[in-house]
Amino acid sequence: MNKKLTLVSLILMIFTSVFGFANMPRAFYLMGYSAIPWYIFSAILFFIPYAFMMAEYGSSFKSERGGIYSWMEISVNSKYAFIGTFMWYASYIIWMVNVSSAIWIPLSNAFFGMDRTSELSLFGLSSVQVLGIMGALLILLITFVATKGIEKIKKITSIGGSAVALLNIVLLVGGFVVLISNGFEFKQPIQNIIKDFTVSPNPAYQSPISILSFLTFSIFAFGGLEVLGGLVDQTENAEKTFPKGLTIAAIVISLGYAFGIFACGMFINWNEVLQTDAVNMGNVAYIIMNNLGYELSTSFGLSEAVAINVGMWMARFVGLSMFLALTGAFFTLTYSPLKTLIEGSPKELWPGKLGEIKDGMPINAMKMQAIAAVVIVLIVSFGGSNGQAFFNLLALMTNVAMTIPYIFLSVAFPFFKKKQLEGKIEKSFTVYKTYSSALIASVVVSIVVGFANIFSIVEPAINGRILDSIFMLAGPIIFSLVAIILYTLYQRKMKKR
């Protein structure tokens, strides 16, 4: 129990917390090889400086139970902490909206070996509207089951997580096997290194604004860094090992993403496979892995019929793995972020019985959360988008919602550092030795994340999709207003006492 993390085990912990399989097929679909420089850019200007901030927060506040709420409350003040933590929590509601509609794609692949969600129809409703209704019902079902305190589901679904991790190896190794069998000829040819690695083959990503909007995808790919805060005190000789491990992990993750995107080009020709309305952000990972199965089969001389079958079985494996992993994550995230928010903040903040926790579960708040998620998923699904636009919008809404809390934590960091240097906060692990270095890191991270989100929100409006921009902007604005209203009511309540 007292064993501490070595350099290698620390790197593995960071890698498994951050690295995500689906990020590579999505990146290749949006930007081709030109996604690679953006991932490296995000690693240098976001991942490394932000990760060191999380490490400093975590080591200084290791005895605080409130997580990121406590970090921001002690560093800035309780109002800032509540709004920032509420935005962090709200991002998981948007995540649930996304996954509740998109989870049917891996399920379809698991059963049929392909995405057949576009064929859904019920009472004259479009496939997108049917998916929205199915998503709403799934949110209600999972909330009902989760309020009963079901924990065993996580053990079953961890199998899915392990299988998804295996897919990274299948993608990389499979890509190289196809490349070798094709006499080192790439399916997505590299004719001009500068052009191919800076210009996207995707017609939707040609303008400077649309290219810069891709930053949210590359930043989102490095998500999950909050977990690092708790690893510092578990690391052997943390002062030396942690910065070294984090830097190596950042390099390994960046190279992993770069090689994964590069590997897609070994067996996928963008124009032949991905330039169709049938491909979207929700199903691109399955289409690419289906194609890998097909190309691997033909490289071994198997017949066309067998190759198609192998491709479908590859899609089934990916679909089942992703379905199990997403289901497990859905159950956990239905109550975990909400419980963290309620337990971390003052009880008086929550009106009525909203802040009550019964049998370890915030049941009343979970019911309100389900209603909010159902309303959002129905509004978005009945917003008039086709399948491709719908899943692309859900992905963008999730990216924006889940990266905004990074700004709150990075803006709070100079305040934290100032108090730390004044001796008001424990100084157990430091990377940023001076206030100036902390301020520079904070400004860089905040600007990178801030501009990435601005470009993501503005880009659809510039291209005539004003409703998409409104949906992306509405979530953060509404949730921030809810947080401000709740905190204002709390202040009034405390003044009367």
PyMOL commands that set and color helices and strands:
alter all, ss='L'
color gray80, all
select helices_A, chain A and resi 7-18+23-60+68-75+78-102+104-112+117-119+127-146+152-181+193-196+208-213+215-220+225-230+232-234+238-267+270-274+284-299+304-344+347-349+363-381+387-421+435-462+466-496
alter helices_A, ss='H'
color red, helices_A
deselect
rebuild
show_as cartoon
